[in-house]
Amino acid sequence: MDDEAAVDLTRQGDRRGPEWLLARYQMSVYTLTYRMLGNQADAEDATQEVFLRAFQRLHQYRPSEPFGGWLTGIARHYSIDVLRQRRPAADLVEPSSSVDVERTVLDRLDRARVQAAVNRLPNRDRTLLVLRYWEDQPVDRIAQLLGMSEGAAKVALLRARRSLAGILTREVATDAV
């Protein structure tokens, strides 16, 4: 079965359609939402919500688009909505005699700084970077998921990396002052 056949079965009310789509895309949706939201529970909830929304909005899906790209868009937008609703929380470190606390704090600060910078990027740039560097997706797969040519995906990734570098450079310069 392919995506189009599964979508048709889903529209007809046949359970095999959504079961097939869920089996095919559940892990990629979970991985994307986990990378964007940062924790397992939120990613599991988001994955369920994304598929629920996708099946409810299946009438909006155009078969001329890749289904995976359409679904990725729903996952990306839902994750962004969740991030907007979150309140900042302190990242606490529990000291342990077996852990180098200073190193742990610095590692968390570095990761937090990069994640905060990624979160400040436009949605498209954030999605590109998450797919490429957190999910290790090849450029051709990213292009397919986002409905663009491979060349356009490469250029968009280059621009997203430059934007991220600019944000991080400005932060470092501000910290140094």
C-alpha positions in Angstrom: 0.0 0.0 0.0 1.2 3.6 -0.6 0.2 6.9 1.0 -2.4 7.7 -1.5 -4.2 4.4 -1.2 -4.1 4.6 2.6 -5.5 8.2 2.5 -8.3 6.9 0.2 -9.1 4.0 2.6 -9.1 6.4 5.5 -11.5 8.8 3.8 -13.8 5.8 3.1 -13.8 4.8 6.8 -11.7 1.7 6.3 -9.5 1.1 9.4 -6.7 -0.2 7.4 -5.9 3.3 6.0 -5.2 5.1 9.3 -3.5 2.0 10.7 -1.1 1.9 7.8 -0.4 5.7 8.0 0.1 5.5 11.7 2.5 2.6 11.3 4.5 4.4 8.6 4.7 7.9 10.1 4.3 7.5 13.9 8.0 7.3 14.7 9.0 10.2 12.4 6.3 12.4 14.0 7.3 11.3 17.5 11.0 12.1 16.7 10.2 15.5 15.3 7.9 16.5 18.2 10.5 15.1 20.7 13.3 17.1 19.2 11.1 20.3 19.2 9.5 19.8 22.6 12.4 18.2 24.5 10.7 15.6 26.5 9.1 12.2 26.0 5.7 12.8 27.6 5.0 16.0 25.6 6.2 14.2 22.4 3.9 11.3 23.0 0.9 13.6 23.6 1.9 15.7 20.6 2.2 12.6 18.4 -1.4 11.5 19.3 -2.7 15.1 18.8 -0.9 15.4 15.4 -2.5 12.2 14.0 -5.9 13.2 15.4 -5.7 16.6 13.7 -4.4 15.0 10.5 -7.3 12.5 10.3 -9.8 15.3 11.2 -8.4 17.5 8.5 -7.8 14.9 5.8 -10.3 16.7 3.6 -7.6 19.5 3.4 -4.9 17.2 2.2 -4.0 17.5 -1.5 -2.7 14.3 -3.1 -0.4 16.4 -5.3 1.7 17.0 -2.1 3.7 14.4 -0.3 1.6 13.1 2.6 4.7 13.0 4.8 5.4 16.7 4.2 1.8 17.6 5.0 1.9 15.6 8.2 5.3 17.1 9.1 3.7 20.5 8.7 1.0 19.6 11.2 3.5 18.3 13.6 5.7 21.3 13.3 2.9 23.8 13.8 1.4 21.9 16.8 4.9 21.7 18.4 5.4 25.4 17.9 2.0 26.1 19.5 3.0 24.0 22.5 6.3 25.8 22.8 4.5 29.2 22.8 2.2 28.1 25.6 5.1 26.9 27.8 6.4 29.1 30.6 10.2 29.2 31.1 11.3 26.7 33.7 14.7 26.6 35.5 17.0 23.8 34.5 18.0 22.4 37.9 21.1 20.4 38.5 21.2 17.8 41.3 24.7 17.6 42.6 26.2 14.1 42.9 29.5 13.0 44.2 30.1 11.0 41.1 29.3 13.8 38.7 31.4 16.8 37.8 28.8 19.4 38.6 30.6 22.3 36.9 30.9 20.3 33.7 27.3 19.3 33.9 26.2 22.9 34.4 28.3 24.1 31.5 27.0 21.3 29.2 23.4 22.1 30.0 24.0 25.8 29.5 25.6 25.2 26.1 22.7 22.9 25.1 20.2 25.3 26.5 21.8 28.2 24.6 21.7 26.3 21.3 18.1 25.2 21.9 17.0 28.7 22.8 18.7 30.0 19.7 17.0 27.4 17.5 13.7 28.3 19.1 14.1 31.9 18.1 14.5 30.9 14.4 11.6 31.2 12.0 9.5 28.0 11.9 10.9 26.8 8.6 14.5 27.2 9.6 13.9 25.5 12.9 12.2 22.6 11.1 15.1 22.2 8.7 17.7 22.2 11.4 15.7 19.7 13.6 15.2 17.3 10.7 18.8 17.5 9.5 20.8 17.6 12.7 18.6 16.1 15.4 16.9 13.5 13.3 19.8 13.0 10.9 17.5 13.1 7.9 19.3 13.3 4.5 18.7 16.4 2.4 16.7 14.5 -0.2 14.3 13.2 2.5 14.0 16.7 4.0 13.2 18.1 0.5 10.5 15.4 0.1 9.0 16.0 3.5 8.8 19.7 3.0 7.7 19.6 -0.6 10.7 21.4 -2.1 13.5 20.5 -4.5 16.7 19.1 -3.1 18.6 22.2 -4.3 16.1 24.4 -2.5 16.5 22.3 0.7 20.3 22.7 0.6 20.0 26.5 0.2 17.4 26.7 2.9 19.6 24.7 5.3 22.6 26.9 4.5 20.5 30.0 5.3 19.1 28.4 8.5 22.7 27.5 9.7 23.8 31.1 9.0 20.8 32.5 10.9 21.6 30.2 13.9 25.2 31.2 13.8 24.2 34.9 13.7 22.0 34.5 16.8 24.7 32.6 18.7 27.4 35.1 17.7 25.3 38.0 18.9 24.7 36.2 22.2 28.4 35.6 22.7 29.2 39.2 21.8 26.6 40.4 24.3 27.9 38.1 27.0 31.4 39.4 26.5 30.4 43.1 27.0 
